[in-house]
Amino acid sequence: MASTGVIDDYVTRLSRTLKGPRGPKLDLVTEARDSLLDTAEALEGDGLDRAEAERVAVEEFGSISEIAPGYQEELSISAGRRLAALLFLSMPLTTLMWSVIWRIFPTDVADYAARPGWFVPVARGLDILQMLTGVLGALALVALGRGLRRIRRPRLVTRSLAVFVWLMLPVTLALGTALTYGSHGPTGFSDYPPGIGVGLVSYTFMLLQLYCAARCMSITRRRPVTA
């Protein structure tokens, strides 16, 4: 039998209240709707009319203010996992790609001689920072997976990871810019297709990381939930 609208209104308000990745959010809202419809059909089978059955089903399910925080916690976990996976995959890959590029690019000996003394330590520091970020992503991925049984506030894991990304990326960009100027632009590198490709991939990863981090910070921000 068609819904009279009580459940539909409830699910719509729940969907508008929740913030998170589209797929997981749709799954949660669909699961809630199916559960409400099953309850309403059972109550209707016991003799209630459809409108009353839906009203009772919604009351038994709980108000938006009661249900939303738990659902929002699940969405923050999903968002955190996405960011952690992105860091785990992209940061070591970026380091590896640049390492390969600088090994195969035919750099003139004079270019090496023109580099300042701080160039190599800064380059190594950047590599270490990127690798450690990848390791942090792996740890967060574990924490938001199997580690959920021991973590009381997974929302803080997601938010902390997002804050770290927003602090780390400007540092990475600053170090990368310093290395670019410190290398005095190796002869022919600006027209070197592999170098251009790796640069585009690196900036794409950076934008994705910033976007995911911003989403995580928005999702994990405390906001009042109305009944």
N, C-alpha and C positions, 0 to 999 in steps of 0.2 A: 504493500500500500504506500502511496506517495507521502512524503514528509509534509507536515503542516507548517513547518517553518521554525519551530522552537529549537530543534536541534541544529538546523541550518544557521540560524542566527547565532547560536552559541559557538558553533565551529568557526564562523566568520570572525567573531570577536576574538576567539582564541588565536586564530591565524594572524590577525592584525596586531595582537599583543606580542607574539613571539618574534624574535629577531635571530636570524641564523642562516646557514647554508640552505639554498632552495630545496635540494633533494631531501636531506634529513628532516627539514621542517615539514615538507609535504607528507613524508612518511608518518611523522608524529600526528599531524592533524588528521590524516586519513584514518590512522589507527583509532584516534579518539572518536571520530565520527562513526566508524564501524561498530565500536563498542557501545556507543549511545544508541545506535539503531537496533542492535541486537537486544539491548535491555528494553527498549521501547516495544519491540515486537513481542518479547516475552510478557511484558505487562499488559499489552493489548490482548494477548492470548488468555490472560487471567480475567478479562472482562472490562478493562478500562477502554475508553474511547481513545482515538489516536492522539488528539491534542493533549489529553491528560496524561497519557502514557509517556509522551515525549517530555512533558513538564517534569514528571516524577523521575524519569531517567536522567535528566539534566541535574536535578537536585541531588540525586544519589551520586552522580559522578563528581560533583563538587563545583564550587564557584571558580571563576577565572582566576581570582586572586589566590586561590588554594592550589590550583593545578599548574598555572603558568610557571612558577619558579622551578619546579622539578623539570618541566619540559625545557625551560630555558637553560638549565644546567646541562642537559644532554646536548643541546645545540652548541653550547660553548665548548664542550668536549669535541664535538665534530669539527668545529672551526679550528680548534687548537691542533687537532690531528692533521688537518690539511696544511696548516702553516709549518708544523714540525716536519712533515714529509717533504714539503717543498725545500726547506732548509737542508734537510738530510741529503737530498738528491742534488740540489743546485749548487751549493757552496763547494763541496769537493770537486764537482764536475767543472765549475768555473776555474778553480785553482789548477786542475789538471790540464784544461784547454790552454790556459795562458802559459803554463810550463812547457807544453809541447810547442806552442807557437814560438817562444823565445829560443827553443832549441833548434828549430828548423829554419828560422828566419836568418838569412845570410847577413849578419851584422858585421860592419866594417870594424877593424881593430881600433881605428881612431875614435869610433863611437864609444867603445868601452873606456878608453883613456879619458874621454871628456866627462864621464860621469863623476859626480861628487862622492866623497867618502861615505856619506850616509845612505847612498842609493841601495847597496846590497842589504844592510840591516833592515831598512824600511821595507824592501821587497820581501825579505824573509818574514818580517813581522806581519805583513799583509797576508802572506800565505798561511801563517800560523793562525791568525784571526779567522780566516775563512774556514780552515779545517776545524778549529774549535767550535765555530758556529754550526758546522755540519754535525759534529759530535753532540752538541747541545740539542740539535733537532732530533737526533736519534734517541737521546735520553728522554726528551719530552714525549716522543712517540711511544716509548715504552711506558712512561708514567701515565699517559692518557689511554693506554691499552690494558695490559695485564696489571699495571700498577694501580688501577682504580680501586682495587680492593683495599689498598693501604692509604690512599690519599683521601683526606676528608673534604678538601676544597679544590677540586680540579679546575674550577673557574679561575683560581689564582695562578695555576700553571699556565693556562692559556693567556691570561692577561700579562703575566710576567714575560712570557716568550714574545708577545707582541711589543711590549715596551723595550725589550732587549733589541729587537730588530730595528726599531726607530732610533735607538741610540747607536747601534752598530753600523748601519748603512751610511750615515754621514761620515763616520770615521773611515770606513772603507773607501768612500768616494774621495775623501781628502787625501788619503794615502795613495790611492790610484792616480789622482791628479798630480801629486808631488812626484811620483815616479815618472809620469809622462813628461813633466818639465825637466826633471833631473836627468832623463835620458837624452835630452836635447833633440828629441824626435829623430830616431835612427833613420838614416838615409833610405828612402824608398818605402818606409813602413806605412805611410799614409795611403799609399796606393796598393798595398799588399792585400789581395783578396782574402786569404785565410784570417789575417789580422782583423780586417773589417768585419768579417763574419762572426768571429769570436767576440768582438766588441759589441755587436748588435745583440748577440745571445746574452752577454753579460748584463747589458742594460735592460733587456727584457726580463731576465730573472730578477733584477733589482726592483723593477716596477711591480712585478707580481708579488714579491715579498712585501713591499710597502703596502700594496692593496690588501693583501691577506692580513697583514698586521693591523691595518686600520679597521678592517672588518671585525677582527678579534677584539679590539679595544671597544668598538661600538657594541658588540654583542655582549661583552662581559661587564658593561657599565650598569651599575645599579640604577633601576628606574622604578617608580611606584607602579603597582599593578592595581587597577580598579576592579571591583567585583563585577 
